[in-house]
């Protein structure tokens, strides 16, 4: 299976050796209990406040 190379990689760590290599990046971050940048949901500041207050 060939590696998935993503030219529009959302990761801000451009010097990382796994940058644009989705399969390697995902395995690396999941093994450390973290969510890969390409899988993170964008939540606004107001959305976080609403969630904390239980308004959602």
N, C-alpha and C positions, 0 to 999 in steps of 0.2 A: 504494500500500500504506500503510495507516495505521500509525502508530507503536505499538509495544507499550508500554503503560503498566502498570506493576506496582505496585499499592498496598502490597504487602508487601515492598518493596525491602529487601534485607539490607545494603545499603551503609551504613556508619556516617557517611559524609560527606553529611549531610542538607542542607547549604547549597550543594552542588554543583548547577550548572545542569542537569546530566543525571540528577539523582536521580529515580528512578521511570521514566525513559525508557530502557528496556533496549537498544533498537537503537543509540541514540546512545552510550550508555555503553560497550557492548561494542565498538563500532568505535573509540572513543577509546582505550580501554585496550589493545586488541589492537594498534593502531598503535604503541603505546609498548612493546610486548613484555610486557604484564602480563595477568594473568587477571582477568576481571571478578569482583566479589564474589559474584554469583549463580552463578558456575560453579566456585568454589573448593570443594574437598573439605574437610570437617571432619576433622582428624586430631588425636587426643589426644596429649598430651605423652608418655605411655607408648608410644603407637604410634610416635612419632618416635624415641624411644630404641631401641625394638626394631629399627626399620629401620636405624638407624646401627650397631647391633651385629650386624646380619645375622641376626636371630632370626625374621624373617618370611619 
